[in-house]
Amino acid sequence: MENKQWAVEFLRKEFEGYGSPSALQIDWETFDELIAQAKAMEKEQIKNAYGQGVADEAGEILDSTKDAEEYYNKNYGE
């Protein structure tokens, strides 16, 4: 299994580069960019988990990209 970084772990690592939590120095534009990146990562993780669940349920590998996109949009918007 491939070791992937979760969206929350990504944000923590990115924020660590800006100093201690009590002295976090980051501009809003950078903050918004990091949040957007984390949201994109989370979306892909949800879609991949859904696709794996569909494949596991069917007992075979399926191309569930379209279904995963529909599931994400229905449950999380966008």
BAFI-3210 file (N, C-alpha, C; in Angstrom, 3 decimals, decimal comma, padded with zeros to 6 digits):
// residues 78
n [1|2|3|4|5|6|7|8|9|10|11|12|13|14|15|16|17|18|19|20|21|22|23|24|25|26|27|28|29|30|31|32|33|34|35|36|37|38|39|40|41|42|43|44|45|46|47|48|49|50|51|52|53|54|55|56|57|58|59|60|61|62|63|64|65|66|67|68|69|70|71|72|73|74|75|76|77|78]
n.u [000,838|000,550|002,144|000,513|000,099|-002,091|-004,606|-004,814|-002,394|-000,693|-001,328|-000,480|002,297|002,972|002,288|004,087|006,402|006,202|006,754|006,313|003,122|002,029|003,207|002,641|003,233|001,739|000,460|-002,841|-003,361|-001,514|-002,357|-004,988|-004,315|-003,010|-005,107|-006,833|-005,266|-005,206|-007,937|-008,311|-006,671|-008,047|-010,481|-009,665|-008,798|-011,207|-012,666|-011,020|-011,216|-013,941|-014,079|-012,458|-014,016|-016,282|-015,126|-014,244|-016,683|-017,875|-016,184|-014,210|-011,866|-012,889|-013,613|-014,295|-014,322|-016,115|-018,439|-017,369|-016,811|-019,419|-020,487|-018,888|-019,570|-022,330|-022,359|-020,513|-020,481|-019,594]
n.v [-001,176|002,190|004,890|007,644|011,169|012,617|015,198|016,860|016,342|017,376|020,144|020,675|020,212|022,174|024,533|024,390|025,332|028,036|028,912|028,742|027,673|029,717|031,956|032,152|033,255|034,181|035,104|035,992|035,242|033,161|031,400|030,827|029,564|027,258|026,023|025,528|023,687|021,588|020,945|019,997|017,744|016,285|015,838|014,121|011,966|011,131|010,420|008,341|006,505|005,913|004,772|002,522|001,196|000,599|-001,125|-003,166|-004,071|-005,041|-007,050|-007,027|-005,211|-002,083|000,611|003,274|006,008|007,998|007,460|007,952|010,672|011,685|010,807|012,286|014,947|014,943|014,483|016,258|018,567|020,869]
n.w [000,000|-000,826|000,807|001,719|002,210|004,470|004,196|006,472|007,741|005,830|006,008|008,647|008,436|006,565|007,957|010,071|008,976|009,249|011,769|015,398|016,797|018,430|017,436|014,781|011,614|008,871|005,724|004,532|001,887|001,361|003,352|002,433|000,017|000,951|002,330|000,162|-001,269|000,593|000,692|-001,915|-001,812|000,140|-001,186|-003,278|-001,725|-000,537|-002,842|-003,797|-001,681|-001,776|-004,338|-003,929|-002,064|-003,614|-005,490|-003,763|-002,764|-005,071|-005,610|-007,444|-009,486|-010,453|-012,726|-011,150|-011,246|-012,239|-010,712|-008,186|-008,322|-008,594|-006,144|-004,344|-005,053|-004,476|-001,691|-000,567|-001,967|-004,659]
ca.u [000,000|001,311|002,037|000,109|-000,033|-003,460|-004,737|-004,524|-000,953|-000,112|-001,456|000,391|003,680|003,124|002,242|005,309|007,412|005,967|007,058|005,515|001,696|001,710|003,810|002,440|003,243|001,354|-000,500|-004,112|-003,278|-000,823|-003,261|-006,053|-003,725|-002,774|-006,422|-007,307|-004,498|-005,659|-009,271|-008,134|-006,141|-009,129|-011,430|-009,091|-008,792|-012,590|-012,999|-010,276|-011,803|-015,226|-013,792|-011,972|-015,169|-017,095|-014,396|-014,279|-018,058|-018,127|-015,283|-013,286|-011,405|-013,777|-013,306|-015,379|-013,997|-017,330|-019,262|-016,713|-017,019|-020,827|-020,629|-018,270|-020,384|-023,600|-022,190|-019,616|-020,606|-018,580]
ca.v [000,000|003,429|005,766|008,969|012,167|013,099|016,650|017,508|016,237|018,328|021,481|020,799|020,330|023,484|025,571|024,303|026,147|029,456|029,201|028,073|028,021|030,981|033,060|031,820|034,428|033,760|036,039|035,360|034,632|031,884|030,563|030,363|028,614|026,000|025,425|025,010|022,469|020,545|020,537|019,181|016,457|015,589|015,397|012,944|010,870|010,654|009,731|007,081|005,594|005,480|003,859|001,261|000,538|000,048|-002,274|-004,232|-004,595|-005,791|-008,196|-006,901|-003,849|-001,371|002,017|003,955|007,430|008,791|007,268|008,610|012,117|011,928|010,625|013,430|016,141|014,804|014,511|017,307|019,750|021,242]
ca.w [000,000|-000,948|001,967|001,282|003,258|004,621|004,052|007,752|007,948|004,900|006,583|009,822|007,977|005,935|008,987|010,880|008,312|009,524|013,165|016,427|016,706|019,085|016,685|013,374|010,741|007,526|005,150|004,191|000,556|001,535|004,136|001,533|-000,934|001,664|002,575|-001,131|-001,556|001,515|000,253|-003,122|-001,351|000,833|-002,207|-003,931|-000,756|-000,415|-004,084|-003,845|-000,693|-002,328|-005,444|-003,369|-001,447|-004,704|-006,032|-002,760|-002,701|-006,303|-005,642|-008,562|-009,737|-011,372|-012,947|-010,461|-011,187|-012,423|-009,526|-007,057|-008,507|-008,271|-004,700|-003,673|-005,299|-003,773|-000,252|-000,092|-002,807|-005,632]
c.u [000,891|001,070|001,746|-000,032|-001,488|-003,476|-004,381|-003,034|-000,207|-000,153|-000,530|001,839|003,929|003,158|003,487|006,425|007,293|006,207|006,133|004,053|001,356|002,254|003,671|002,321|002,964|000,326|-001,743|-004,065|-002,610|-001,709|-004,359|-005,534|-003,502|-004,094|-006,971|-006,577|-004,986|-007,048|-009,192|-007,610|-007,253|-010,154|-010,922|-009,091|-010,192|-012,985|-012,295|-010,849|-013,147|-015,008|-013,303|-013,118|-016,068|-016,430|-014,428|-015,649|-018,366|-017,235|-014,317|-012,889|-012,315|-013,261|-014,461|-015,144|-015,244|-018,236|-018,680|-016,916|-018,456|-021,072|-020,072|-019,148|-021,693|-023,434|-021,352|-019,681|-019,465|-018,803]
c.v [001,250|004,312|007,178|009,888|012,641|014,613|017,377|017,457|017,217|019,737|021,674|021,017|021,701|024,598|025,555|025,164|027,636|029,821|028,469|028,513|029,368|032,188|032,851|033,092|033,966|034,745|035,271|034,674|033,254|030,907|029,980|029,350|027,251|025,277|024,825|023,726|021,318|020,041|019,649|017,800|015,635|015,048|014,129|011,738|010,283|009,878|008,380|006,054|005,061|004,457|002,510|000,488|-000,103|-001,207|-003,446|-004,884|-005,463|-007,022|-008,170|-005,446|-003,227|000,038|002,821|005,461|008,295|008,673|007,990|010,115|012,490|011,816|011,840|014,678|016,107|015,020|015,679|018,574|019,896|020,646]
c.w [000,000|000,276|001,485|002,474|003,289|004,563|005,345|008,053|007,047|005,493|007,775|009,398|007,345|006,978|009,864|010,283|008,600|010,990|014,118|016,334|017,334|018,318|015,179|012,539|009,315|006,997|004,686|002,832|000,636|002,296|003,248|000,518|-000,286|001,951|001,276|-001,502|-000,677|001,114|-000,984|-002,756|-000,706|-000,163|-002,892|-002,997|-000,586|-001,663|-004,179|-002,875|-001,182|-003,439|-004,953|-002,731|-002,489|-005,256|-005,056|-002,705|-003,921|-006,399|-006,800|-008,706|-010,798|-011,593|-012,379|-010,355|-011,289|-011,202|-008,321|-007,136|-008,154|-006,766|-003,955|-003,829|-004,539|-002,266|000,281|-000,924|-003,777|-006,950]
res [m|e|n|k|q|w|a|v|e|f|l|r|k|e|f|e|g|y|g|s|p|s|a|l|q|i|d|w|e|t|f|d|e|l|i|a|q|a|k|a|m|e|k|e|q|i|k|n|a|y|g|q|g|v|a|d|e|a|g|e|i|l|d|s|t|k|d|a|e|e|y|y|n|k|n|y|g|e]
***
